[in-house]
Amino acid sequence: MKKRFSLMLVIMLMLVTVLAACSSGESAEQTPGDTPKTETETNNPAPEDSTQNDGLFEATDMSLNPSTATNRKDTLVVGTTSPKGVFNPLFQDSAYDDQINLLIFDSFETINGDGTYSPFLADSIDVSDDGLKYTFKLKPGVTYSDGTPATVKDFYFALKVLHDKSYDGSSDPLSYSIKGGQEYYDGKSNEISGVKIIDDNTVEVEVTEVTALTKDFLGGIAFLPEHYYGKDYKQGNVETVKALNEKPLGTGQYILTSFKPGQEVTMVANENYFAGAPKIKNVIFKSTTDETKLAMLESGEIDMDMVTVDEDNVEAIQALGFLDVNIFPTNGYGYIGMNHEKEKFKDPKVRQALVYGLNRAEIVEAVYGKFADVINVPQSKQSWSFTDEGIEKYEFDIEKAKSLLDEAGWTAGSDGIREKNGEKFKIDFSGTSDNPVVDAILPIMTANYKELGIDIVAETLDFNAILDKTDKGDFDMYFMAWGLTPDPDSTVYLSNGAQNRIKYSNTTYDDLMKQGKRELDLEKRKEIYAKAYQELNKDIADILMYQRRDGWAINGRVNGLDITPYKKFVVDLYKAELEQ
């Protein structure tokens, strides 16, 4: 078997904390427009094909399943990084708390496999013609796990907590411009004037600015039972709400029964769950590490955990026989950024040449094998906004790259290095040290670009040092990666955008992104973003490299899980069951 580079945190995702106001499509949690759920390839069984790089690779011999697992008739054990214990979605600050909270709390909407949203607690959602009023109607019969009926007053209470001046969670509700929200935050009013309780099951929210994100921001706010969290709450102090973080109460699928920090979280099914009692009675989240998870899966101590996806790992898991492997595209992409303030990168023909002249496929193959794809638009293939229509593939073509450089006026000097207006074509490249992607890029880029007549001078630095260089504009090229969120709205390539490290500017693209954010019709948004991606593909903002894969190893006795790049398995865990 051909040995691959190590996949240990090969991408250093640039997890920039951005307020929701920035509407980043890369690193801030965002929400897309509402559309019916569509089929994705993630949950389709993988065919008998050695080139298959995602899908569900099913267990081959369940007779090998250890008794440790099979003896657990009514309990699912999930391996996880230890949660912090912030079991309130308004205050959580880790993905590991989030997966617990998704089992305890519900909201008007739920996420679909393709990153779109559909009504959940909501019986209906109406948006006014001008996009400024949102009316949510709660389904009848929804109750909290203590038996108390849920009402839209609990939704309103959550909005008040979010708008409280003392709120110190990661959300930025003021950016969604709810009428009266600023006045409540400032303490000038004890109500949010834009929120009207019509009856126990109906609430209207008025905003002052139209965006495509507003409905699903509101639809994603968890119901906080006012009778429990609000009994001691006073405007200006949310500490009494936070005091209940380890004693959560919600309408959700499961009820928290115990939390042992650094060890496990134990949950029991909510038999009165409005969508139907969960089929699995008990769920335990057991703390694991990269060093322990594979052994715990093999012994049956845990039923499932996320695993690093490379050919060695996947083969080892499949060899056990009783584990499914669910592999799906990572919500992010690797790229090589270039400084658009440098004269040598200002000509689109030069930028196109740099893409044609780099053997991206060879680099990706060296690092990930079949578990990554070369990409040509900065969006996941799983996204509703993805398009490959009118997209140039930029397959490796040295001669075409040379021709483009010739057209741009860069001619070879006596030493073989191209020059223009007395400037040699030299690129200073920065990459993170001990990064297998950078290790693969450097020799291939150096050789490819030397053939083009471009001199590469490389340096490897720690991640923060590269961030400092890009912040100061002191760079030519660097390698990094962006994380993606369900909505394509982003500031990464916007002129003067908050996350635009490469100083790219394109007014056509800017206008399309503004249109996309303000358009409420999903089909029209698709058309707008397709044009935006086509513009980037033609103009070349950066050298897009790849989208890799994530994966779950899951005991074959667990059936009915729905996992995609956008949808966590906990979202509708109540539908899953254990094979007896």
N, C-alpha and C positions, 0 to 999 in steps of 0.2 A: 504494500500500500504506500502510495506517495505521501510522505510526511508534509503536513501543512505548518505554516507559522502558528504559534500559540495565539489563541483568541482571547487571552485574559485582558478584558477591558480594552480591546483593540481600538475601539473608538472612544475618544475622550469627548463625550457629548458636551457641547457648550450650553450647559444648563443655566442660562441667564435668567435670573428672577425678574420678570417683567410684570408690571401691573396690568390688570385687564384692560386698562385704558389704552395700552400700546397695541392691543389686538394682534399680538404676534402669532403667526401661524407656526412658529418653530418651537417656542419654549414656554409660553404661557398657556394655561389651560383655557381652551376656547370651545365653543359649541357651534355646529353648523345649522343650516336650515332644516326643516322637518320634511321628510319624504318617506314613503313606505320602505320597509326593509328589503334589501336586495341580496341575492345569493352571492357569496364570495367563495373563492377557491380554498380558503383556509381550512374549512371543515370538511372538504371533500376527501374521500379516501385517496391516498397516493397510489398511482398505478405501479405495476411491476416494472419499474424503469429506473436504471441506475443514475439517470440524469435528473430525476425528480428532486427539486430542491425545496418544496414546501407542500403542505397538506398534512393529512393524518396518516402516519405510518403505523398500522395496527399491530398489536401483539400477535405473535405467531404460535405460541404454545403456552396456554394458560395453565396447563398441568404443572408448570414450573413455579407457579405463584406460591410464595412462602406462606406457611400457616399463620405467621404473625399477622399478615394482611387478611387472609380469608376468614380468620376467626373473628374479625371485627365485622359483625353482621349489620350494624346500624350506625357505624361511625366512619367518617372520612377524616383522614389526617393529612394536612397540607403543610409542606415545608415552606418556610418563609424567613426572610430577615426579620429580626425581632421588632415588633411595633413599639412605639414610644408610649402608647397608652392614651393618646388624645382621641378618645372615641366620641367625637363631635365633629361632623363634616365642616362646620363653620370655622373651626380652629385647627384642624389637622394640618400637619406640615410634612407628612411622608406618605409615600405610596402604600406602605405597609399598614398604616392606620386606616388609609382609605379603603382597602379591601375589607376590613372589618366593618367600617361605617356603611359600606354599600349593602351589607347584610342586615344592618339594624335600622337604617333610615331609608325613606322613600321620598320621591319628589313628583311633581306633576308630569315630568317626562322621564323616559329611559333611553339609553343609547342603543342603537342597532349595530349590527356587525360591520356595516360600511361607514360608520361614523356619523350617520344621521340620527335624528331623534324622533321618537313617537310618543304619544300620550301614554301615561301609565296610571298615576293617581288621578289624572285628569279624565273626566268624561268627555270634555270638549275644550278646545282652545280657539278663541275667536280673536282676530286682529282687525282693527278698524282700517278702513280704506286708506287713511293717511299714515298708518303705521305707528300711531302714537298711543293707542289704547289696546290693552291686552286683557281679555276676559277669560279667566280659568274657572271651569266648573268641576268641582271635586266629585268623584264617584261616590255613590251612597254606600253606607255600610262599612267604611274603612275605620278600623279601630287600632289603638295602640296596644302593645302587648300586656298592659295592665287592664285592658277592657274598656278604657275611656274612648268615646268616639272622637275621631279626628275631624276638625273643622278648618275652614280657610283662615280662621283667626290664628291658627298655629303657624301658617305660612306667613301671615302678617307679622307675627311675633319674631320669626326668624329674620324678616326684613329689618325690623327695629334693631335687633342685636347687631346685624351687619352695618347699620347706619349709625350705631352708637359711637360717640367720639372716643370712648375707651376701647373700642374693638381693636384688637391687635392680631387678627388672623391674616391670612394671605390674600383674601379677596379684596377687590376694590369696587364695591357697589356704586360709589359716587360716579364712577366713569360711565355707568349706564343711564345716568340722568333721569332717575325717577323723580317726578315732580314732588317737591317738598322734602326730598331726601337731604339736601344740603341744610335746610332749616332744622330738621331733626338732629342732624350731626352737630350743628352749631348750638343746639340747646334752645333755639328760639321758638320751637314748637314741640309739643309732646305727642304729636301725631305726624305721620307722613301724608301730606295732603293729597298726593297722587294715588293713594291706595284707598279704595272704597269697598267695604264689606257689604255686599248686596244681600246675602243671606249666609247661613252656615256653610253652604256648599259653593258659593259663588263670590269671586273677588275680581275687581277690575283694577288694573295698574296703568297709570298714565305716565308716559315719559315725555321729555322735551326734545329728544333727538331720535331720528329714525336710523336704525342699523339692522342688518340681517342677523345680528347676533343676539339682539335683545330678548326675543321670545324664548330662546333656549337657555339664556342666562337665567331668566325668571323661572323657566320650567325645570331648571336643575337645582333650585334651592330646596334643601331638605326641610321637611316639616319638623318643627321643634314644638312639642306639646307645651303650651303655655301653662297648663295646670301644674306641670312638673318643673320645667326650667324657669318659668316666669314668676313663681310664687314669691320669691324674694328679690326679684329684679327691680332695680330703680334706674331710670335713665341717667346715663353718665357713669355707670359702673356695671361691667359685665362679669365681674369676678364670681358672683353667685351662680352664673350659668356655667362658667369654666370649672367650678368646684365639682360639677357632676360629670366631668369628662370620663371618669372610670366607672360611672354608674349610669350608662346611657339608657334612654327609653325612646323607642321609635315604633313605627308601624311595620317594620321590615320582616324579612323571612325568618330571621333567627334572633335569639335573645342571648345576650352575654351572661354567662354564669360565673366565670372566673377569669382573672388575668394575673399571670405570674410573669413579671418583667424578666426578659431575657430567656424565658423558658417556653411558655405557651399561653394561648388564649382558647378558652373552652366555650362553646356555644350550643344551644339546644333549639330545636325547631319551634317556630311560632305556629302552633296548631290552628290558630284562628286567622292566619294570614289571608288577606282579602283576595289574593290571586290563587289561593289553594295551599294547603299545608305542604311543606317541603317533604319530599319522599325520603330524604336522608335525615334521620332524627338528630344526630350529633355531628358537629364539625369541630375539629381541633386544629389550630394553627400552631405548629411546633417549630421552634427556632432552629435554623440550619445555617451552615456556612458553605462556601464553595468546596471546602475540604471534606465536609461530612455528608453532603446531600446525596451523592451517588451511592455511598455505602448504605445510607438509610433507605434509599429506594430499593436497593438490591435485597436488603434484609426484610423489607416489608414494614419497617417502622413508620415510614410515611408512604402515602399513596401517590403524591404528586409534588412536583417542584419545578421551578424554572431552571433550565440548564443552558450552559454555553453551547452554541451550535457550531461545531466543526466536524469534519468527517470522522476523526478518531472518536469523539464523544458519541456521536450518533450511532456509529457501528457498535461501540461497547454497550450502549443502552439496548439496541435491537438484539444483540447477542444474548441478553438475559431472557428473551422470549415472552415475558409476561407484561412488558411495558409498551404502551402506545407512545409514540412521539408525535406531538402536534407542533409543526414548524410553520412559521408565518413571517411575513416581511416586518422588519423592524420599523418603528415609526420614526424614521430619521434617515439621513443620507450623509455620506462623506463627500468632501469637496476640496478643491485647491483654490484658495482665494488669491486674487491679484489686485494690486493697488491701482485703481483707476485714476489716481491723481498723478501717476508717473506717465510721462509722455509716451513711452514705448508701448503702453497698454491701451492707449486711447483709440487706436484704429481697430474697428471690428474685424477687419481682415487678419490682423495680427492675432487677435484673440481666437478667431476661428482656426488659424494655423496651429496655435498652441494646443487646441483640442485634437484636431486631425493628426498632429504630429506626436501624440503621446499614446502609447499602447496601453490604454486603460484596461482592456480585457485581460492582458497578461498580468497586470498588477493585481487585479481582483481575483483572478484564478490562483495566483501564488499565495494569497492570504486566506481566502475563504473557499477555494474550490468551487463546488456547485452551489454553495449556500450564500451567494450574493449575485446581484445583477448590475451590469453597467447601466447607468441612467442618463437621460438627456433632458429631463424636466425636474425641478426641485419639489417633487411631490410623490407620495407613495402610490403605487399601482392600485392599492386598495381604496384610495380616496374617491369619493363621488366626483371630485373636480379633476381627476387625472385624465389626460388625453395623450394619445400618440399620433393623432391626426395632424398632418402638416409639420411633423417633428423630424428634423434631420438627425440621423443616428450618429454622425461623426465617427464612423468606423476608421480605424487606424489607416492612414494613407499619407506616407512621407512625401510622395511626389506632389500631392495636392497641397500639402502644407507648405512645401517649398515655393510652389507657384503663387500662393497667397502672399507669402512674405515678399516675393519679387514684386508683385503688384503693389504692395504697400511701400515699396521703395527701400527695402532692406536688402543690401547687396553684400556678397561675400568679400572679405578683405583678403590680403595675402596670407594671413594665418588661418583662413577658413571661417573666421567668425564674422558674422554679418554686422554691418554698420550702416548708420543713416545720420546725416548731418553731423558727422564727426563723433557720434556716440556708438560704442561697441554694444552689441546686444548681449548683455550679461544679466542674469537673473540671480538674485540672492534668495535662496529658498530656506524657509524655517519650518522645522517639524519637531514634534515632541520626541524626546529621547525614550529609548526602550519601548518603542511603538512599532509593532510588526508591519503596520500599513506603511509607515514612513520608511521602514527598512526595505520594503518592496518597491516603493516609489523611487527612492533615490538612484539606484543603479539603472533602472529602466529609463527614468526621465533624463538622467545624465547622458546615456547612450543615444536615446532618441533625439534629444535636442542638440547634441553635438553634431549629429548627422544633418540637422537643419541649419547648423551654423550658429547655434546659441550656446553660450557658456553658462553652465550652472555652478554656482558656489553655494554649497549647502552647510547649514548649521543645525544642530539639534539642541533644544532647550527644554526646560520644564514648561508645563502648560501655562502657568501664570506669567512667565517671562514672554511667551508669545502673545498672550493677551495684552500685556503692557506695550509690546511693539505695535500691535494693531491699533491700540487706543491712541498712540502717539502718531500713527501714520508712518512709522519707521519700518517699512517692509516692502518687499517686491512681491513675494509669494509665500504662502504658508498652507499647511494642511490642517483642517479641523473637521468638525461634523456638526450638523444641526439636528435637533429633535423636532418632530412634527406633531401637530395637534389636529383634531378632526376638521376644523375650519381652515380653509386656505388663506384667510386674511393674514397678512404678515408685513412686517416692516423691514425685512432683511434686504430687499432690493429696492425699496422706496428711496427716492432722493431725500437725503437728510433723515432717513428712517432711524429709529432708535437702535436697531440692531444691524444697521448697514455698515459693517466694518470695512468693506472694500471700497467705499465711497463711489459706488456705482450710481449713475443717474440716467434715467430714460423717461422723458415726459409721457411718451405713449403708454409705457408700462404703468407709470404713476396714475394716469387717468383711468386705465382699465381697473386697477386695484381699488380706486375710489368708487367706481361704478359697482364693482362686485360687492363691496361692503354695504352699499346703500340699497342694492336691489334685494327685494324680498322674495321674488319668485325663483325657486331653486333651479329650474330648467334654464332660465335666463342667466342665472349666476354661472352655471356650467359653461355656457357659451362665452361669457365674459372672461372667465379664468382660462378657458382654452386659448383665447386670443392673447391673454397675458403670458401664458407659457410659451406660445409660439413666438411671441416677441422676444422673450428671454433666450429662447433656443436659437433664434436668428442672430441676435446681437451679442450673445455670450457675456454674461456677467461674471461667471467663474467657471472653473473646469469641474463639472459634476462627475463624481467617480462611481458611487455605488449605493445600493440599498441592500443591506445584509439581512440576516434572519435571526429571529428569536425562537425559543422553543420551550415547550413543557413536556416533561416525561411524566406519564400518567399510568397508574396501574390499570390493566385492562378490565378489571372488575368494575371500574367507574364508567358509567354510561350517561350520555345526554348533556355533556358539557358543551358550551358554546363559547369559543375563544377566537378572537380575531385581533389584529393590531390595535383596534379601537375599543373592543369590548372585553372587559375582564370576566373571567369565569364566574365570579361571584354575582354578577348582575342578575342572572336568573338561575342561580344554583338550585333554587327550589324545584326545578324541573328535572334535575339529575337524580340518578338512582344507583344503588350498588347491586351488582349481580350476586345472587345468593348461590 
